[in-house]
Amino acid sequence: MRDTQHELGGFPGVAPQAQYGAFPTDMNRLGWSDAGVIVPWVVWKQYGDTDIISENWEAMEKYLDHISATRYNHHAHVAENGNYQWADWLSYEPLESCSGRKDYQDYQGNWHVRPETYEYWNYLSGSYWLMDAEMMCDMANAIGRDGSHYRKIADEARNYLRETFFRADGTFLTEILNTMQTPALFALKNNLFEGKAKENIINRLRKNFAQHDNCLQTGFLGTSILMPTLTENGMSDIAYELLFQRKNPSWLYSVDNGATTIWERWNSYMIEHGMGPQGMNSFNHYAYGCVGEWMWETMAGIASDSSAPGFRRIVMKPVPDRRLGFVKAEYSSASGVVKSHWKYEGDKWIWNFTVPEGAVADVALPGDTATKEYSPGSYSIVCNPSDNPEIFR
């Protein structure tokens, strides 16, 4: 990413330069280019090693300065992005880029980008601008720098998103965005609203999933935040519905059609029809594999706390579901092996977990908001329906 960074500060969508994604007009691909910030932050959070932050600090700082100067506005970077974004790639929603739904045809037969598409792109890029700034704040503090500059940028970005794209009640000014899943997910992910406005977004999202028969409609970007955002906002029931879903699009639909790897498309291959679109169809593609993160952090309840990276402080908040029956997970973290094993046994929910030496864990039972700190050791918790009905819903 550093070697392919544009002289103005933009990161490429693909690095190193390949068939596409790293030419002068392939910079600032929202969601992809932000990997220049996201990857160092994730590696630091998981392993607690600040070297990757120090090595990339100058490049990340240049990037944030570049997008902050324009609020990551698509039009301001046309010379770098070629007036194109991958955006929520391969989603089933309106305004998707690969399918051409982002465009309209005029009376002369010429194709143009819809005005609503530009609004959507600027909303998504503004969302990543906010997330980038918050990660920069974390990383600045981790290497002994003053993170207040990036905290101010994050506050500016949050206000910009609210004032530019929303009404006070949490609905989008651009109406078509109110019919989509991904825009609502980013609003919740970035804590743009509280109170009634937030409730409105959640209710709209629940209605959307019901309208689509409990199927996700999200593409690469929306799916990347889908499952944790649902869980964190009281919709773990929907998250599990999506996990168990077998219709197209879903993870198990791909499995039922022979998938042993994560595919680029939900329907890269179909038993009854054969290959999906062959012009661009990878059978080894990470994007939808992000569900694995949710399985570890939410199903098993093994997550790293960025306040003490490298799993020196572990967040253990499993969210079980009776349909799953049991989970057995062991993660070799930077601080040692973390274990979490829960199962349903008759009227009981039994959870055994292990906190490694040199670490502590903030533990919460399903449905509880308060946590209790556990020191290194192995523990067993048994819950009955009367103790915690949330576990037995």
N, C-alpha and C positions, 0 to 999 in steps of 0.2 A: 504493500500500500504506500509506504513512504517513497519507494523508488519510482512509483508511477504517479505520484501526486502532481497535480497541475501547478504551474508556477504561481497562479493566483491563490491557490490553497485548496481547491477542490480535490476530493479523492475520486478514483475511478470506480465504476460499477463492477469491473472485473480486473483482477491483478494476479500476475503480471499481464501485460498486453497479450491478447490472444485473438481469436476469431472476431470477437466483438467485446465491447465494454470497457476499453481503455484507450480509446482514441480521443483527440482533443474535444470532440463533440459528444463523448460518452461519460463526461464527468458529472458529478452531483446528481447521480441517480438516487433519488430519495429512498432511504431504507437499505440500499446496497452500499452506497458511498459512506454511510454512517458507520459501517463496519470498522472504519479507521478509528473510531472512538469506542464502539461497542465491544470489539474483540479484546482490546487491552483491559477494559473494565471487567469483563466476564472472567478473563484469565486471572486477573488480580483477585477478584472475589472468590474464585474457586481455590486458588493455590496460595494466596497471601504474599506472592512475590511481587515486589514493586519495580523490579528491573524493567518489565515490559512497559510500565508507565513512563519511567525516566527515558527509556530509549525512544519512545514515541511522543514525548511531551511537546516538543517543538512543532512536530507535524500536526498533532491534534490541536494545539493552540492556534496555528495558522488556519486550520480548517474552521474552527469555531469563529474566529475573527471574520473569516470570509462569509460564512452563512449568516452570522449575526448582523453584518452590515446591511443585509437585504431582507432580514427575517426569513431567509431561505425561500425567497420568492422565485417561482419558476421562471417568470418572464425576465427577471434581472440576470438570469444565468443562461439565457438561450444560446449565447455563443459557446457555452461549455456543454450544455445538455442537448443541443440540437433540436430544441422544442419537442422533446419526447421524454416520457417517463414510463418505466415498467410498472410502477405503482403496485397495486394489489394484484400482482401477476396471477393469471389463470383463475381468478375468482369467478363465481357464478353470478356476480352482481352487475348492476348497470355500471357504465363508465369504465369497464375493464379494457385494458390496452391491447392485449394479444388478439382478442376476438374482434376488435374494431368497434366495440360498443362505445368507445370514447368519442367517436366521430359522428358527424351528420353529413348528408349530401344536399347540396343546394340545387336550385332549379336548373342549373346548367350541367349538373352531373358531377360537380367538383366536390371533393371531400374536405372537410374542415374539422378541427378539434372543437368539440362542444364547449360553450362557455362554462357549463356546469363541471366539465372535466377539469378545466383550469382551477376552478374553485376547490375541487376535490384534491387535486395535486398540491395546491398551496396549503390546504388544511393538513394533509398528511405530512408534508415537509415541515410545516410549523410544529406538528406533533413530535417529529424526530428532533427538531431544533431544541425543544423543551427537554426531551429525554437526554440528548447529548450534553446539554448544559448541566443537568443534574448529575450525570456520570462524571463530568469534568470536575464538578465540585467535590465529589467523593474522592477522585483520584488526586486532586490537588492537596487535600487534607492528608491523604495517605503518604505523600512524599514530602510533607512539611511545607507546602506552599499555602498561600492564603486563598481559600476557595470562595471568598465572599463575592468576588467579581462574577463568578459563574452562578452563584446563588441569585444575584441581581438579574442576570440574563435569563435564568429559569423563570423568575417572577415576571419579567417582561414578556417572555414567550407565553406564559399561561394567560396573562391578561390579554395579549394580542389574540390568542385563539378564542377566548370568550367573546371579546368585543367585535371580532371580525366575522366570525362564522355562526354565532348563535344568537337566539333570542334569550331573554332572561329566564324563560321557562324550560330551557334545556333543549329546545328544538332548533334544528339547523335553519338558517335563512335560505339556503339553497334546498328546496323541498325534496329533491330526489335523494338527498343524503339521508333524509328521515326514513327512507324505505330500505336502507342498507344496514348490514351488520357491522362491517369494519369501522365506519365512522363512529358509531356509538361505542364500540369497544375501545377505541383510542381516547374518547372523551372520559370514559371510566378509568382506563389505565393511567391517565395523566391527572386524575382528580380535579377535573375542571369545575365541577359543581358539587354542592352539598344540598341537603334538604329536599324540598319538593322537586326541584329541577333534576336532581340526581335520580329521584324516584321515577320521574317521567322517562328518563333515558332507560332505566332498568325495565320498566313496564313496556316500553316500545320494543326493546330488544327481546323480551320474553314473547311478545306478540309476534315478532318477526320469525322467531324459531318455530313457533306453533304454525304459522302460515306456511312454512317450508317443511312441515311434517317432521320436525325435530332433526333437520339436516342443516349443517353449516353451509354457508354460501361464500365463505372467506377464501382469499388467495394467499400468496406467500406472506404478505405483511400482516393481514388480519389474523391468519392462523398462528402466527408467531406469538401473539399475545392472547389468543382466544381463551384457552383453558384456564390459565391462572387468573385472568381478568374476570371471567365468569365466577370462579371460586371465591375470589376476594370480594365480590359484590353480591354474595348471597345466592348465587345461581349454580352451585355445585351439582344440583339435580340435573340441570341442562348439560353441564360438562359430561356427566356420566352417560346421559342419553346419547350425546355425540360419540362418546367412546364405544358404546355398544351398538351404535347404528350400523346397519348393513346395506342400506340403500346408497345409491350414488347421489352426492359425494360423501364418502366416509372412509375411515381407515380400514374397517373390516370389509368394505366393498372391494378394496384393492386386494386384501388377503383372500377373499372368496374367489377372486379372479386370478389367483396364483402368485400374488406378490410375496416374495421372501426378502425384499429390500424396500426402501422407501422410494416411491416413484415421483417424477416431476408433476405428473397429472394424476388426478384421482382415478381417471379411467385410461391410463396409458395402454392397458391391454384389457380386452373384454372377451370372455370365453365365447359368447354368442356372436361377437362381431369381429374379433381379432384385434389387430393393432389399432391404437388411437392415432391421432395425427402424427405422421412420421417425420415431418420437417423439423420438429423440435420435441423430442420425447425421450427424456433420460430415465433409465431404470435404476439409477443410483444417485439420488438427489436429496440433499438434506432437508429442504424447507419444511415439509410436512412431518419430518421426524422430530420436530420440536415438541410433539406430544410426549416424547420420552422424558423431557424435563419435568412436565407436569406429573407424570407417573411417579417419578422419584420424589419430587418435592411435596406433592399433595396426596397421592394415594399412599405412598410409603411414609411420608412425613420426614424427609431428610433434605434439609436445605441449609445453605450457608448464609450467615448474617454478615452483610457488608460492613457492619460496625466493628467486626472482628473477623476479617477475611481468612480464608484457608481453613474454614471449619473449626477455628478456635472457639467460636460460639455457634452452636448448631440450633436451627429452628426446627422443632419437631412437633408438627401439628397435622397429624394424619386426618384425612377425610375419607372414612370408609363408606362402602355401599354394599348392602346385603347381596345384591346380584353378583358381586365379585367374589364373595365368599371368604377369600383370604389374600394376603400379600406377604411375601417374604423377600426382604431386600437387604443386601449388604453392600455398602459403598466404601471403597478404599480411599478415604479423603486424605488431604495433606496432613491432617492431625491424627490419622489412624482410622481403623475400620469402624464405621457406624452401622448399627444393625437395627432393623425394624421389622417385626413380624406380628401381624394381627390376623385374627380369624374369628368367625362366628361359630359358637359351639352351643347349640340349643338356644336358650334364652340369654346367653352370655356373649359379650364381646371381650376377647382376651388380647392384650397387647404386650408383647415382650420387646424391649429395646435396650441397646447398649450405647453408652457414651464413652468414647475412647479416652485414654489418659492424655492429659494436657489440653482437654477441651471441657466446655460446659454446654448444657443444652437448655434452651427455653422451651418447656413442654406445655402443651395445651391439649386437653381432650376435645373431641369433636363437639362443636357447638359452643365451646367456652371461648371467651375473649381474654380472660386472665391467664397468664402463664406462670409456671413455677420453675425455678432454676434447679437443674439436676447436675450433680458433680459426676466425675467418671465412675462407671460401674454398669451393672446390668440390672434391669428392673422389670417387674411384671405388674400389670394393671388389669383388673377384671371389673367389667361394668355390667350391671343388670339393667333391664328396661326402665325400672323405677329410678335408678341412679342417674341415667342420662338418656332420656328418650330420643335425643337427636341422633344417636348412634343407631337406633332401631327404627327409624322412620320408614 
